[in-house]
Amino acid sequence: MADIISLVFDIINLALLMILWWITIKNYKILPPVIPTHFDFEGKADRFGNKKFVYLMPIFGAVAYLGFTTVLNYPEAVNFPVEITDQNRDHQISIMIFFMKWLLTLVLIIFLNNQDYMIRYSFNENVKTRIPFWLPLVLIFLSLIITIILASVFK
């Protein structure tokens, strides 16, 4: 079952990364020469730059994807919140893999949401984000708490 969940996360994360690149490449030609590159807490653009900056989110997404994939290939190198023993090794590694893949999903959703917002904001300053900026951040925080609790339960 864990292998199926892991495979589903792999497919979702790769799809999110490909969608991020696709919407960037698809919209690059129609973007104005100057686009918003940073937003304040109210969602208003407060920095602008050349439209080439639109490639930053897909690049960050690819780096995150490669970084997370590398870490997942070497689970022994990860700093676990509990001591790893022969009895708990499998449980702890399973929890870590699930958390890391879930975290990558949330990070890619943040990048995708920001990219979508930046592109749409370039044409209309009155647009809203599809996903509120705070929601994935709250999910990351709650996921971290749940992961630490699970790691403690299976120590």
C-alpha positions as CSV (number, residue, x, y, z in Angstrom):
1,M,0.0,0.0,0.0
2,A,2.8,2.4,0.9
3,D,4.4,1.8,-2.6
4,I,1.1,2.7,-4.3
5,I,0.8,5.9,-2.3
6,S,4.4,6.7,-3.0
7,L,3.9,6.2,-6.7
8,V,0.8,8.4,-6.7
9,F,2.8,11.2,-5.1
10,D,5.5,10.7,-7.6
11,I,3.0,11.1,-10.5
12,I,1.3,14.1,-8.9
13,N,4.6,15.9,-8.2
14,L,6.0,15.3,-11.7
15,A,2.6,16.4,-13.2
16,L,2.7,19.6,-11.0
17,L,6.2,20.4,-12.2
18,M,5.3,19.7,-15.8
19,I,2.2,22.0,-15.5
20,L,4.4,24.7,-14.0
21,W,6.7,24.6,-17.0
22,W,3.8,24.3,-19.4
23,I,1.9,27.4,-18.2
24,T,5.2,29.3,-18.2
25,I,6.2,28.5,-21.7
26,K,2.7,28.8,-23.0
27,N,2.2,32.3,-21.6
28,Y,5.7,33.7,-22.1
29,K,5.1,35.3,-25.5
30,I,2.0,37.1,-24.5
31,L,3.4,38.6,-21.3
32,P,4.0,42.3,-21.2
33,P,7.7,43.3,-21.1
34,V,7.5,44.1,-17.4
35,I,5.8,41.7,-15.0
36,P,5.3,41.6,-11.2
37,T,8.0,39.7,-9.4
38,H,6.9,40.1,-5.8
39,F,3.7,40.6,-3.9
40,D,3.0,42.0,-0.5
41,F,0.7,40.4,2.1
42,E,-2.4,42.0,0.6
43,G,-1.6,40.4,-2.8
44,K,-0.5,43.7,-4.5
45,A,2.6,43.7,-6.6
46,D,5.4,45.7,-5.0
47,R,8.3,44.7,-7.3
48,F,8.5,44.4,-11.1
49,G,11.0,43.0,-13.5
50,N,11.7,41.8,-17.0
51,K,9.4,39.1,-18.2
52,K,12.3,36.6,-18.2
53,F,11.8,36.4,-14.4
54,V,8.7,34.3,-15.2
55,Y,11.1,31.3,-15.5
56,L,12.2,31.6,-11.8
57,M,9.3,29.6,-10.4
58,P,9.7,26.7,-12.8
59,I,13.5,26.7,-12.1
60,F,12.9,26.7,-8.3
61,G,10.3,24.0,-8.8
62,A,12.8,21.8,-10.7
63,V,15.5,22.4,-8.1
64,A,13.1,21.5,-5.3
65,Y,12.0,18.4,-7.2
66,L,15.6,17.3,-7.7
67,G,16.5,18.1,-4.1
68,F,13.6,16.2,-2.6
69,T,14.3,13.3,-5.0
70,T,17.9,13.2,-3.9
71,V,17.1,13.2,-0.2
72,L,14.5,10.4,-0.7
73,N,17.2,8.3,-2.3
74,Y,19.3,8.5,0.8
75,P,16.9,8.2,3.8
76,E,19.7,7.2,6.1
77,A,21.2,10.7,5.8
78,V,18.1,12.4,7.1
79,N,18.0,13.8,10.6
80,F,15.1,12.0,12.2
81,P,13.3,13.4,15.3
82,V,13.8,10.0,17.1
83,E,16.6,7.6,17.4
84,I,16.6,5.0,14.6
85,T,16.8,1.4,15.7
86,D,16.4,-1.9,13.9
87,Q,12.9,-2.2,15.2
88,N,11.6,1.3,14.1
89,R,13.7,1.8,11.0
90,D,11.0,0.8,8.5
91,H,8.3,2.8,10.1
92,Q,10.5,5.9,10.5
93,I,11.6,5.8,6.8
94,S,8.0,5.3,5.6
95,I,6.9,8.3,7.6
96,M,9.8,10.4,6.3
97,I,9.1,9.4,2.7
98,F,5.4,10.2,3.0
99,F,6.1,13.5,4.6
100,M,8.8,14.5,2.1
101,K,6.6,13.7,-0.9
102,W,3.6,15.5,0.7
103,L,5.8,18.5,1.4
104,L,7.1,18.5,-2.2
105,T,3.5,18.5,-3.3
106,L,2.7,21.5,-1.2
107,V,5.8,23.4,-2.3
108,L,5.0,22.7,-6.0
109,I,1.4,23.9,-5.4
110,I,2.8,27.1,-3.8
111,F,5.0,27.7,-6.9
112,L,2.2,26.9,-9.3
113,N,-0.2,29.2,-7.5
114,N,2.3,32.0,-7.4
115,Q,3.2,31.5,-11.1
116,D,-0.5,31.5,-12.1
117,Y,-1.1,34.6,-10.0
118,M,1.9,36.4,-11.5
119,I,0.8,35.7,-15.0
120,R,-2.8,36.7,-14.5
121,Y,-1.8,39.8,-12.5
122,S,0.3,40.9,-15.4
123,F,-2.9,41.5,-17.3
124,N,-5.3,42.5,-14.6
125,E,-4.4,44.0,-11.2
126,N,-7.8,43.0,-9.7
127,V,-7.4,39.2,-10.0
128,K,-7.2,37.0,-6.9
129,T,-5.1,34.0,-6.2
130,R,-6.8,30.7,-6.9
131,I,-5.5,29.3,-3.6
132,P,-5.0,31.7,-0.7
133,F,-1.3,32.2,0.0
134,W,-1.7,31.2,3.7
135,L,-3.4,27.8,3.1
136,P,-0.4,25.8,1.9
137,L,1.7,27.3,4.6
138,V,-0.7,26.3,7.3
139,L,-0.8,22.8,5.7
140,I,3.0,22.6,5.8
141,F,3.0,23.6,9.5
142,L,0.2,21.1,10.4
143,S,1.9,18.4,8.4
144,L,5.2,18.9,10.3
145,I,3.4,18.6,13.7
146,I,1.6,15.4,12.6
147,T,4.8,14.0,11.3
148,I,6.7,14.6,14.6
149,I,3.8,13.1,16.5
150,L,3.8,10.0,14.2
151,A,7.5,9.7,14.5
152,S,7.2,9.8,18.3
153,V,4.4,7.2,18.3
154,F,6.5,4.7,16.3
155,K,9.8,5.2,18.1
